[in-house]
Amino acid sequence: MILGQRIQTLMNVRFFDWRDLPILHRYRHRGLFLDAATMLTRGQFLVPAGAMLAYFAPAIGIFTFLCENGDHSESPLLGQVTHPPGSPSARLSFLAPESALESFELPALLDYAALQIGERGAFHIQAEVDEQHGALEPLRNAGFAIYARQRIWQLEEPPSLEVEPLACRLCKDQDVPAVRSLYNDLVPGLVQQVEPPPRSGSRSLVYYQDGMLLAYLELRYGPFGIWVQPFVHPDAENSVNQLVLRLQNLPNRHSRPVYVCVRSYQSWLEPFIDEIGAKSSSSQALMVRHLAISRLAAQVFALPAINGKHPEPTAPMMRLENYYNEHDRKKNY
């Protein structure tokens, strides 16, 4: 009976269109934001703007879905997912109204979104939610699981400098191997499955000591703030105070607030950030829903000849199949 109701509800989910603008306007202060970096750097206006841009230009990778609520047709459930073209990861950025997150329609809305995003090539959908918020359990019931925890620290205005900030420089292409090595050393394997290693960027910073990369600061600039994702080696402990000063004095900061996202596997940084009077958010959970699974290929693939010889494969070859096809196959057995 419950499965039948869920299938029926799934049929009531559709893409947002221009006729839904009054609903979007009504929900602008009643939603739950689940993509902290985007909200803090670009503001809440991105949700309505993104919905309209996606309607006229879907290639930008913002998708807004609406589920009609049969019992309360005046309060449909709205959700937005962002998926940059070609990226293995998508983000659940917005759900509204917040009061309806425990409704029966939420799993159907997320199922529909997962189906659409999975067909675009995404392997998983991420969401960030306060661990004390009531949305945690509904997201669990909709197939999301916790992969990491984090806390976001807001830094105050730059202080008058009594200590010289750490001598960081912009990341260059030749730094990428060292950055990825640092990432592999610091980030747990479970998280590496859903978050690719950092890429070089003109606004990201690196810090070397005696030829060894000890810190990588991934930066995202927006009109309302600057987001920092630090990757700091424990050997940099003696330089952390100077590193925090560098965070307060980022290039082109002007008057924008700086938000430092500290994951649980980098929690040793928090006392240093707390010492300068930064404000901390409550603990958040990074939740992930997988859209595809790995499976051994049933067919043997021959490797091409190299110098007239056929090398033997040293590892099994893998392929990915759509999560829903696999799920349906298991149910039939």
C-alpha positions as CSV (number, residue, x, y, z in Angstrom):
1,M,0.0,0.0,0.0
2,I,2.8,2.4,1.0
3,L,4.8,1.5,-2.2
4,G,1.7,2.2,-4.3
5,Q,1.2,5.6,-2.6
6,R,4.8,6.5,-3.2
7,I,4.6,5.6,-6.9
8,Q,1.4,7.7,-7.2
9,T,3.1,10.6,-5.5
10,L,6.1,10.2,-7.8
11,M,3.7,10.8,-10.7
12,N,2.8,14.2,-9.1
13,V,6.4,15.5,-9.3
14,R,7.4,17.7,-12.2
15,F,9.9,20.4,-13.2
16,F,9.4,24.0,-12.1
17,D,8.0,26.4,-14.7
18,W,7.1,30.0,-14.9
19,R,3.6,29.4,-13.6
20,D,5.1,28.4,-10.2
21,L,6.7,31.8,-9.6
22,P,4.1,32.8,-6.9
23,I,5.0,29.6,-5.0
24,L,8.7,30.4,-5.2
25,H,8.1,33.9,-3.9
26,R,5.9,32.6,-1.1
27,Y,8.6,30.2,0.0
28,R,11.6,32.6,-0.2
29,H,11.8,32.8,3.6
30,R,10.4,29.4,4.5
31,G,12.9,27.1,3.0
32,L,15.9,25.0,4.2
33,F,19.2,25.7,2.6
34,L,21.5,22.6,2.3
35,D,24.5,24.0,0.3
36,A,26.3,26.2,2.9
37,A,29.1,27.5,0.6
38,T,26.7,28.7,-2.1
39,M,24.3,30.3,0.4
40,L,27.0,32.1,2.4
41,T,28.9,33.4,-0.7
42,R,26.0,34.1,-3.1
43,G,23.0,34.6,-0.8
44,Q,19.5,33.2,-0.7
45,F,18.5,35.1,-3.9
46,L,20.3,32.4,-5.9
47,V,17.4,30.0,-5.4
48,P,14.7,32.0,-7.2
49,A,17.2,33.3,-9.7
50,G,18.5,29.8,-10.3
51,A,15.0,28.4,-10.8
52,M,14.2,31.0,-13.5
53,L,17.6,30.7,-15.2
54,A,17.2,26.9,-15.3
55,Y,13.8,27.3,-16.9
56,F,15.2,29.3,-19.8
57,A,18.7,27.7,-20.0
58,P,18.7,24.2,-18.4
59,A,22.3,23.7,-19.5
60,I,23.5,25.8,-16.5
61,G,22.9,22.8,-14.3
62,I,20.3,24.1,-11.8
63,F,17.1,22.0,-11.5
64,T,14.0,22.9,-9.5
65,F,11.3,20.3,-8.9
66,L,7.8,20.6,-7.5
67,C,5.7,17.9,-5.9
68,E,1.9,18.6,-5.6
69,N,0.7,17.8,-2.1
70,G,-2.6,15.9,-2.5
71,D,-3.9,16.8,1.0
72,H,-2.6,20.4,0.9
73,S,-2.6,21.5,-2.7
74,E,-1.9,25.1,-1.7
75,S,1.5,24.0,-0.1
76,P,3.4,21.9,-2.7
77,L,6.9,20.7,-1.9
78,L,9.7,22.4,-3.7
79,G,13.3,21.2,-4.1
80,Q,16.4,22.4,-6.0
81,V,19.5,20.4,-7.1
82,T,22.6,21.8,-8.8
83,H,24.8,19.7,-11.1
84,P,27.6,21.3,-13.1
85,P,27.9,19.6,-16.5
86,G,30.3,16.7,-16.3
87,S,30.6,16.6,-12.6
88,P,30.3,13.3,-10.7
89,S,28.6,15.1,-7.8
90,A,25.4,17.1,-7.5
91,R,24.1,19.2,-4.6
92,L,20.7,19.3,-3.0
93,S,20.6,23.0,-2.4
94,F,17.1,23.9,-1.2
95,L,13.9,22.3,0.1
96,A,10.7,24.2,1.0
97,P,8.5,24.8,2.8
98,E,10.5,23.7,5.9
99,S,7.4,22.7,7.7
100,A,6.6,20.0,5.1
101,L,9.9,18.2,5.2
102,E,8.5,15.3,7.1
103,S,5.6,14.9,4.6
104,F,5.1,11.7,2.7
105,E,5.9,13.6,-0.5
106,L,9.6,14.2,0.3
107,P,11.0,10.8,-0.7
108,A,9.1,10.9,-4.0
109,L,10.4,14.4,-4.7
110,L,14.0,13.2,-4.0
111,D,13.5,10.0,-6.0
112,Y,12.4,12.0,-9.0
113,A,15.3,14.4,-8.6
114,A,17.8,11.5,-8.3
115,L,16.4,9.9,-11.4
116,Q,16.8,13.1,-13.4
117,I,20.3,13.9,-12.1
118,G,21.5,10.3,-12.4
119,E,20.6,10.4,-16.1
120,R,22.9,13.4,-16.5
121,G,25.8,11.4,-15.3
122,A,25.9,12.3,-11.5
123,F,27.0,9.5,-9.2
124,H,25.7,11.0,-6.0
125,I,23.8,13.9,-4.4
126,Q,25.2,15.8,-1.4
127,A,23.4,17.8,1.2
128,E,24.6,19.6,4.3
129,V,22.2,19.8,7.3
130,D,22.4,20.9,10.9
131,E,22.6,17.8,13.1
132,Q,20.0,19.2,15.4
133,H,17.5,20.0,12.6
134,G,14.5,17.9,12.1
135,A,15.4,17.3,8.4
136,L,18.1,14.9,9.3
137,E,15.9,11.8,9.8
138,P,13.7,12.5,6.7
139,L,16.8,12.7,4.6
140,R,18.0,9.4,6.1
141,N,14.7,7.9,5.2
142,A,15.1,9.2,1.6
143,G,18.4,7.3,1.1
144,F,21.0,9.8,2.4
145,A,23.7,8.8,4.8
146,I,26.3,10.8,6.9
147,Y,29.8,10.7,5.4
148,A,31.4,13.5,7.4
149,R,30.8,16.3,9.9
150,Q,31.8,19.9,9.8
151,R,31.6,23.2,11.6
152,I,31.6,26.6,9.9
153,W,33.6,29.4,11.5
154,Q,32.9,33.1,10.6
155,L,36.0,35.3,11.0
156,E,35.7,38.8,12.2
157,E,37.2,41.9,10.4
158,P,40.9,41.7,9.7
159,P,42.9,42.8,12.9
160,S,45.8,45.2,13.1
161,L,48.7,42.9,12.3
162,E,51.1,42.3,15.2
163,V,52.4,39.0,13.6
164,E,53.2,38.6,9.9
165,P,50.7,36.3,8.2
166,L,51.9,33.0,6.7
167,A,53.7,33.4,3.4
168,C,51.2,31.6,1.1
169,R,51.1,32.0,-2.7
170,L,48.6,31.3,-5.4
171,C,48.2,27.6,-6.5
172,K,49.7,26.8,-9.9
173,D,49.3,23.8,-12.2
174,Q,52.7,22.4,-11.0
175,D,51.3,22.3,-7.4
176,V,48.5,19.9,-8.3
177,P,50.5,16.6,-7.6
178,A,51.5,17.8,-4.2
179,V,48.0,19.1,-3.5
180,R,46.5,15.7,-4.3
181,S,49.1,13.9,-2.2
182,L,48.1,16.2,0.7
183,Y,44.5,15.5,0.1
184,N,45.0,11.7,0.1
185,D,46.9,11.9,3.4
186,L,44.3,14.0,5.2
187,V,40.9,13.0,3.8
188,P,39.3,9.7,4.9
189,G,38.7,7.2,2.1
190,L,34.9,7.3,2.7
191,V,34.9,11.0,1.9
192,Q,37.2,10.7,-1.1
193,Q,34.5,8.5,-2.7
194,V,32.2,11.5,-2.9
195,E,34.5,14.5,-3.1
196,P,37.2,14.6,-5.8
197,P,40.6,16.0,-4.9
198,P,41.0,19.8,-5.2
199,R,41.9,21.2,-8.6
200,S,44.3,24.1,-9.2
201,G,42.7,27.5,-9.1
202,S,44.0,31.0,-9.4
203,R,42.4,31.9,-6.1
204,S,43.5,29.0,-4.0
205,L,46.6,29.3,-1.8
206,V,49.4,26.9,-1.0
207,Y,52.1,26.9,1.7
208,Y,55.4,25.1,1.5
209,Q,58.0,24.5,4.1
210,D,61.4,23.1,3.2
211,G,59.9,22.0,-0.1
212,M,57.0,20.1,1.5
213,L,53.4,21.2,1.0
214,L,51.9,21.8,4.4
215,A,48.7,23.7,3.6
216,Y,46.2,24.1,0.8
217,L,43.4,26.7,1.1
218,E,40.6,26.2,-1.4
219,L,38.8,29.5,-1.9
220,R,35.4,30.4,-3.3
221,Y,34.6,34.1,-3.7
222,G,31.1,35.5,-3.9
223,P,29.4,38.9,-3.5
224,F,28.4,38.1,0.1
225,G,31.4,36.3,1.5
226,I,34.5,34.1,0.9
227,W,34.4,30.4,1.6
228,V,37.6,28.6,2.7
229,Q,38.1,24.8,2.8
230,P,41.5,24.2,4.5
231,F,43.7,21.2,4.1
232,V,46.4,21.5,6.7
233,H,49.1,18.9,7.5
234,P,49.7,18.3,11.2
235,D,53.3,19.2,10.7
236,A,52.2,22.8,10.2
237,E,51.0,23.1,13.8
238,N,53.7,25.6,14.7
239,S,52.5,27.8,11.9
240,V,48.8,27.6,12.4
241,N,48.6,31.0,14.2
242,Q,50.1,32.7,11.2
243,L,47.8,30.6,8.9
244,V,44.7,31.9,10.7
245,L,46.0,35.4,10.2
246,R,46.3,34.7,6.5
247,L,42.7,33.6,6.5
248,Q,41.7,36.9,8.0
249,N,43.7,38.8,5.4
250,L,42.9,37.0,2.2
251,P,43.6,38.7,-1.1
252,N,40.7,41.0,-2.3
253,R,38.7,40.4,0.8
254,H,37.5,44.0,1.3
255,S,34.7,44.0,3.8
256,R,33.3,40.5,3.0
257,P,33.1,38.0,5.8
258,V,35.3,34.9,5.6
259,Y,33.7,31.5,6.4
260,V,36.1,28.6,7.2
261,C,34.7,25.1,6.9
262,V,36.5,22.8,9.3
263,R,35.7,19.1,8.7
264,S,35.9,16.6,11.6
265,Y,39.1,15.1,10.3
266,Q,40.7,18.6,10.6
267,S,39.1,19.5,14.0
268,W,42.5,20.1,15.6
269,L,42.4,23.5,13.8
270,E,39.4,24.7,15.7
271,P,41.1,25.8,19.0
272,F,43.4,28.1,16.9
273,I,40.4,29.6,15.1
274,D,38.5,30.0,18.3
275,E,41.3,31.9,19.9
276,I,40.8,34.8,17.6
277,G,37.1,35.2,18.5
278,A,35.6,33.5,15.4
279,K,32.0,32.5,15.6
280,S,31.1,28.9,15.2
281,S,28.0,27.2,13.7
282,S,26.5,24.1,15.2
283,S,27.8,20.8,13.9
284,Q,26.6,19.9,10.4
285,A,26.4,16.5,8.7
286,L,27.6,16.0,5.1
287,M,25.0,13.6,3.8
288,V,25.2,11.7,0.5
289,R,22.8,9.7,-1.6
290,H,24.4,7.4,-4.2
291,L,22.8,7.2,-7.6
292,A,25.0,4.5,-9.1
293,I,26.8,1.4,-7.9
294,S,30.0,-0.3,-9.1
295,R,29.8,-3.8,-10.4
296,L,32.1,-6.3,-12.1
297,A,31.6,-6.5,-15.8
298,A,30.2,-9.7,-17.1
299,Q,32.0,-9.4,-20.4
300,V,35.8,-9.7,-20.8
301,F,37.4,-6.9,-22.7
302,A,40.6,-7.5,-24.6
303,L,43.4,-4.9,-24.1
304,P,44.9,-3.5,-27.3
305,A,48.3,-4.8,-28.5
306,I,51.3,-2.9,-27.4
307,N,54.5,-3.4,-29.4
308,G,53.0,-6.5,-30.9
309,K,52.2,-8.1,-27.5
310,H,48.9,-8.4,-25.5
311,P,49.5,-7.5,-21.9
312,E,47.6,-9.3,-19.2
313,P,45.1,-7.2,-17.2
314,T,46.3,-6.6,-13.6
315,A,43.0,-5.5,-12.1
316,P,39.3,-6.3,-12.7
317,M,37.5,-3.9,-15.0
318,M,34.5,-2.1,-13.6
319,R,31.4,-0.4,-14.9
320,L,28.7,1.7,-13.3
321,E,25.0,0.9,-13.7
322,N,22.1,3.0,-12.8
323,Y,21.1,2.7,-9.2
324,Y,17.4,2.3,-9.9
325,N,17.9,-0.6,-12.4
326,E,20.0,-2.5,-9.9
327,H,17.4,-1.7,-7.1
328,D,14.6,-3.0,-9.3
329,R,16.5,-6.1,-10.2
330,K,17.0,-7.0,-6.6
331,K,13.3,-6.5,-5.8
332,N,12.4,-9.0,-8.5
333,Y,14.3,-11.7,-6.8
